[in-house]
Amino acid sequence: MSDLTLIKTRLQGGIWEGEIMGAVSDAPKISVTHQGAEIEGVAVSQGDTIGTWRLTFPLPQHLISDGVLTFVIGDDQGRRLGSLDLLAGEALAGDIRAELNLLRDELDMLKKAFRQHCRET
């Protein structure tokens, strides 16, 4: 099997969809895991062109919670084709605010240094 390339097309209604390119004739065997456990409902179907396959899998509702979830998409050879990171809930609010404050502080520092540079030249 040739090297496979995975491109995400959309996430809608709790269903992740992507396109796999590089498989010549047979549908690639794809698995999706979360913390080592395989996700059920992974489907690979023929795409619009030869060598292109459509990949879909549902996001399990029982896994969705506050924090960060990572789903790893791989082939039967053990190669990682891609991943999906899902961020949700109040647990992230503090992290995002802290990042924003850090970015503001760095921007203020750069503005101050730039103004000083302009005065000196």
Secondary structure per residue as TSV (DSSP state, phi and psi in degrees):
chain	resnum	aa	ss	phi	psi
A	1	M	-	360.0	137.0
A	2	S	-	-74.9	173.3
A	3	D	-	-65.1	133.5
A	4	L	-	-97.6	144.9
A	5	T	E	-122.7	130.9
A	6	L	E	-111.4	130.7
A	7	I	E	-126.1	124.6
A	8	K	E	-71.5	133.6
A	9	T	E	-104.3	-40.6
A	10	R	E	-172.1	164.6
A	11	L	E	-130.2	114.0
A	12	Q	E	-147.7	133.6
A	13	G	T	62.7	27.8
A	14	G	T	80.2	7.8
A	15	I	E	-113.5	122.7
A	16	W	E	-88.3	135.6
A	17	E	E	-129.1	140.4
A	18	G	E	-150.2	174.6
A	19	E	E	-125.9	131.8
A	20	I	E	-107.9	129.9
A	21	M	E	-120.8	148.4
A	22	G	-	114.9	-14.5
A	23	A	-	-82.0	127.6
A	24	V	-	-77.6	-63.1
A	25	S	S	-124.1	-38.3
A	26	D	S	-95.3	145.6
A	27	A	-	-63.6	131.8
A	28	P	-	-69.1	148.1
A	29	K	-	-88.9	115.1
A	30	I	E	-118.3	141.0
A	31	S	E	-127.1	149.1
A	32	V	E	-124.0	127.6
A	33	T	E	-125.8	154.6
A	34	H	E	-134.2	117.5
A	35	Q	T	51.7	41.6
A	36	G	T	84.0	-11.6
A	37	A	E	-94.0	133.5
A	38	E	E	-74.8	137.5
A	39	I	-	-86.2	136.1
A	40	E	S	-86.1	155.7
A	41	G	-	92.7	11.1
A	42	V	-	-71.7	128.1
A	43	A	E	-129.4	134.6
A	44	V	E	-120.3	124.2
A	45	S	E	-132.0	161.6
A	46	Q	E	-59.3	135.3
A	47	G	-	-86.2	-167.1
A	48	D	S	-76.3	-25.6
A	49	T	S	-125.0	164.5
A	50	I	T	-65.0	133.5
A	51	G	T	84.8	5.1
A	52	T	E	-116.6	135.2
A	53	W	E	-129.7	144.6
A	54	R	E	-97.3	127.9
A	55	L	E	-112.1	130.6
A	56	T	E	-135.9	147.2
A	57	F	E	-155.2	144.7
A	58	P	E	-82.6	146.2
A	59	L	-	-82.6	117.7
A	60	P	-	-64.1	122.6
A	61	Q	G	-59.8	-34.5
A	62	H	G	-68.7	-15.3
A	63	L	G	-91.3	-22.1
A	64	I	-	-72.2	122.3
A	65	S	-	-157.8	179.1
A	66	D	S	-61.3	140.1
A	67	G	E	115.6	-155.3
A	68	V	E	-115.9	128.1
A	69	L	E	-113.4	137.8
A	70	T	E	-123.7	125.3
A	71	F	E	-108.7	126.9
A	72	V	E	-104.5	129.9
A	73	I	E	-107.4	123.6
A	74	G	E	-141.2	169.6
A	75	D	E	-103.1	-179.6
A	76	D	T	-72.2	-9.7
A	77	Q	T	-88.3	-2.8
A	78	G	S	86.5	7.9
A	79	R	-	-84.0	137.8
A	80	R	E	-83.7	120.4
A	81	L	E	-93.7	-28.1
A	82	G	E	176.9	-175.2
A	83	S	E	-153.9	164.5
A	84	L	E	-128.9	123.3
A	85	D	E	-106.7	127.0
A	86	L	E	-117.1	120.6
A	87	L	E	-112.8	132.3
A	88	A	E	-153.5	154.8
A	89	G	S	89.6	177.4
A	90	E	G	-66.1	-25.5
A	91	A	G	-58.0	-25.8
A	92	L	G	-90.1	-17.1
A	93	A	H	-56.6	-46.2
A	94	G	H	-64.2	-40.1
A	95	D	H	-63.7	-42.6
A	96	I	H	-67.9	-41.8
A	97	R	H	-63.7	-40.9
A	98	A	H	-63.6	-42.3
A	99	E	H	-62.6	-43.0
A	100	L	H	-62.8	-43.4
A	101	N	H	-62.6	-40.2
A	102	L	H	-63.3	-43.1
A	103	L	H	-63.0	-40.4
A	104	R	H	-62.6	-43.7
A	105	D	H	-61.8	-42.9
A	106	E	H	-66.3	-38.6
A	107	L	H	-64.4	-43.2
A	108	D	H	-60.2	-40.9
A	109	M	H	-63.5	-42.9
A	110	L	H	-66.5	-40.8
A	111	K	H	-61.7	-42.8
A	112	K	H	-63.4	-44.7
A	113	A	H	-65.7	-38.7
A	114	F	H	-66.4	-43.0
A	115	R	H	-62.8	-40.5
A	116	Q	H	-64.4	-41.8
A	117	H	H	-61.6	-42.6
A	118	C	H	-66.0	-37.1
A	119	R	H	-66.2	-35.2
A	120	E	H	-79.5	-19.8
A	121	T	-	-103.4	360.0
